[in-house]
Amino acid sequence: MANYAIFDEQYYLASYPWVKPAIDAGVIKSGREHFEKFGQAGGLTKISRYFDESTYLDGNRDIAPFVRTPNNPNAPFATGLDHFIQQGYEQGRTRVSPDYDEAFYIANNRDLQPFIQNGTFKSGYQQFIQFGVKEGRFGTSFFETEYLQKNPDIVPFVNSGTLKTGREHYFNFGKNEPSRSATFVGSSGNDILTGSGVGKVELIAVEVGLATGNGFGSSRVYESDGSNEFDILIGGSGRDTFALGKENITRRGSLLGSTQFYIGPGFATIRNFNQGQDTIQLAGSFTLSNSYLDIFSVFPINNGRDLAIQTKGFRNAINGVLSTSNFDTIAVIEGGGNLTLNQLPSSPDFTFSLG
């Protein structure tokens, strides 16, 4: 049975502007009607920002014999999209777009797992298409919602369909512009994040969401803290920030202390750290009379090849209970055994940066 849940009227009309005059003339009622009557059989495939024909065909090679080509003109499906609408969506296929990663989406949205397990949704992608996009959830480690907020100049191009997503803009244009910044986030599991871009790039491997409400805009919500996570953060060519701790911001936009990640089991492995260009962000607030060395130890390990960052009297609240963390490795900088990290003066409130 055909399922058109992914159909996006605005995006379809933006992709095929010659359809709109037929609607205005009353020949057809909508882009959806045009697609069902003509476009689907005619090979049109741009019906959703989160479906890409080539990605679907590459990720689902088993359907190739059933999709029409010049050498196979009698196959039952006009396109990969035609197959997805008629069968793939209900089969729970999820390799559909470079702007969607099923494993990441489920890991980053743990509240959805019961609904997938009980059959309400056959995949995370189904929830994402029906509700997640409108809820501000994002389909890959690229922090889509925040990128659009920080770069309002590209929003009209996304709304018009010229660009599918902010992620598409960043990887085609923004990553080559020094003025653009981007954030990549992880999940509550073990993640590998890779920075990309010549500007400021932030790597946060814990689970991050976005809270809105009360007229105060939106703010990040850190939904995991790195405990029992073994993440890998890989720097790129830009000015990377490896976030091992972040300030806490309430829904009303005010600061409320900070959270240190990777307390307890778990730690982050940092690769391609470039001193003088990259920074490491940790939790803590300092005056001129003390330094990060009062609560963290930094020392070479693995025969001097790598550098470990370990707690030393770090005061931390877990479930409302204040405790002191000692000898807990929160990060290892591969190849950093000879580094001498310096506390940077321009650190945000309740956090500090090393470089």
ChimeraX attribute file (.defattr): number of C-alpha atoms within 10 A of each C-alpha:
attribute: neighborCount
match mode: 1-to-1
recipient: residues
	/A:1	8
	/A:2	13
	/A:3	13
	/A:4	14
	/A:5	12
	/A:6	19
	/A:7	20
	/A:8	18
	/A:9	16
	/A:10	15
	/A:11	22
	/A:12	23
	/A:13	20
	/A:14	18
	/A:15	19
	/A:16	15
	/A:17	12
	/A:18	10
	/A:19	19
	/A:20	18
	/A:21	11
	/A:22	15
	/A:23	15
	/A:24	11
	/A:25	9
	/A:26	10
	/A:27	11
	/A:28	16
	/A:29	13
	/A:30	16
	/A:31	24
	/A:32	20
	/A:33	13
	/A:34	19
	/A:35	20
	/A:36	12
	/A:37	12
	/A:38	12
	/A:39	19
	/A:40	19
	/A:41	13
	/A:42	13
	/A:43	16
	/A:44	18
	/A:45	19
	/A:46	22
	/A:47	26
	/A:48	20
	/A:49	19
	/A:50	21
	/A:51	23
	/A:52	19
	/A:53	18
	/A:54	14
	/A:55	14
	/A:56	22
	/A:57	19
	/A:58	14
	/A:59	15
	/A:60	16
	/A:61	9
	/A:62	9
	/A:63	16
	/A:64	16
	/A:65	12
	/A:66	17
	/A:67	19
	/A:68	17
	/A:69	14
	/A:70	6
	/A:71	7
	/A:72	12
	/A:73	12
	/A:74	12
	/A:75	14
	/A:76	13
	/A:77	22
	/A:78	20
	/A:79	23
	/A:80	26
	/A:81	26
	/A:82	22
	/A:83	19
	/A:84	25
	/A:85	19
	/A:86	16
	/A:87	15
	/A:88	20
	/A:89	23
	/A:90	16
	/A:91	11
	/A:92	15
	/A:93	19
	/A:94	22
	/A:95	19
	/A:96	26
	/A:97	18
	/A:98	16
	/A:99	21
	/A:100	21
	/A:101	18
	/A:102	18
	/A:103	14
	/A:104	20
	/A:105	24
	/A:106	19
	/A:107	19
	/A:108	26
	/A:109	19
	/A:110	13
	/A:111	10
	/A:112	18
	/A:113	15
	/A:114	11
	/A:115	14
	/A:116	16
	/A:117	11
	/A:118	9
	/A:119	10
	/A:120	12
	/A:121	19
	/A:122	18
	/A:123	23
	/A:124	26
	/A:125	26
	/A:126	20
	/A:127	17
	/A:128	24
	/A:129	18
	/A:130	13
	/A:131	12
	/A:132	17
	/A:133	14
	/A:134	10
	/A:135	10
	/A:136	16
	/A:137	18
	/A:138	24
	/A:139	26
	/A:140	20
	/A:141	27
	/A:142	22
	/A:143	22
	/A:144	22
	/A:145	18
	/A:146	18
	/A:147	21
	/A:148	17
	/A:149	13
	/A:150	13
	/A:151	13
	/A:152	10
	/A:153	10
	/A:154	19
	/A:155	18
	/A:156	11
	/A:157	15
	/A:158	18
	/A:159	14
	/A:160	14
	/A:161	20
	/A:162	14
	/A:163	18
	/A:164	19
	/A:165	21
	/A:166	24
	/A:167	23
	/A:168	15
	/A:169	19
	/A:170	21
	/A:171	12
	/A:172	10
	/A:173	12
	/A:174	21
	/A:175	23
	/A:176	15
	/A:177	13
	/A:178	13
	/A:179	10
	/A:180	18
	/A:181	21
	/A:182	23
	/A:183	19
	/A:184	21
	/A:185	23
	/A:186	27
	/A:187	29
	/A:188	24
	/A:189	18
	/A:190	19
	/A:191	22
	/A:192	17
	/A:193	20
	/A:194	18
	/A:195	25
	/A:196	23
	/A:197	23
	/A:198	19
	/A:199	20
	/A:200	22
	/A:201	25
	/A:202	26
	/A:203	26
	/A:204	26
	/A:205	30
	/A:206	29
	/A:207	22
	/A:208	22
	/A:209	20
	/A:210	18
	/A:211	15
	/A:212	15
	/A:213	10
	/A:214	9
	/A:215	9
	/A:216	12
	/A:217	11
	/A:218	19
	/A:219	19
	/A:220	17
	/A:221	16
	/A:222	22
	/A:223	16
	/A:224	20
	/A:225	23
	/A:226	30
	/A:227	17
	/A:228	16
	/A:229	23
	/A:230	21
	/A:231	25
	/A:232	20
	/A:233	25
	/A:234	18
	/A:235	24
	/A:236	19
	/A:237	18
	/A:238	21
	/A:239	23
	/A:240	28
	/A:241	24
	/A:242	26
	/A:243	22
	/A:244	26
	/A:245	24
	/A:246	23
	/A:247	21
	/A:248	21
	/A:249	17
	/A:250	15
	/A:251	19
	/A:252	15
	/A:253	16
	/A:254	11
	/A:255	13
	/A:256	12
	/A:257	15
	/A:258	19
	/A:259	22
	/A:260	22
	/A:261	26
	/A:262	24
	/A:263	24
	/A:264	17
	/A:265	13
	/A:266	20
	/A:267	25
	/A:268	26
	/A:269	17
	/A:270	22
	/A:271	18
	/A:272	18
	/A:273	24
	/A:274	17
	/A:275	15
	/A:276	11
	/A:277	13
	/A:278	22
	/A:279	23
	/A:280	23
	/A:281	22
	/A:282	25
	/A:283	24
	/A:284	24
	/A:285	16
	/A:286	14
	/A:287	6
	/A:288	5
	/A:289	5
	/A:290	10
	/A:291	15
	/A:292	21
	/A:293	13
	/A:294	12
	/A:295	17
	/A:296	21
	/A:297	17
	/A:298	20
	/A:299	17
	/A:300	18
	/A:301	16
	/A:302	11
	/A:303	7
	/A:304	12
	/A:305	13
	/A:306	18
	/A:307	23
	/A:308	20
	/A:309	19
	/A:310	23
	/A:311	22
	/A:312	19
	/A:313	17
	/A:314	21
	/A:315	15
	/A:316	18
	/A:317	13
	/A:318	10
	/A:319	6
	/A:320	7
	/A:321	7
	/A:322	10
	/A:323	12
	/A:324	12
	/A:325	18
	/A:326	17
	/A:327	14
	/A:328	21
	/A:329	21
	/A:330	25
	/A:331	24
	/A:332	23
	/A:333	21
	/A:334	17
	/A:335	18
	/A:336	23
	/A:337	19
	/A:338	12
	/A:339	16
	/A:340	12
	/A:341	16
	/A:342	14
	/A:343	16
	/A:344	13
	/A:345	9
	/A:346	8
	/A:347	15
	/A:348	14
	/A:349	17
	/A:350	19
	/A:351	21
	/A:352	24
	/A:353	25
	/A:354	20
	/A:355	18
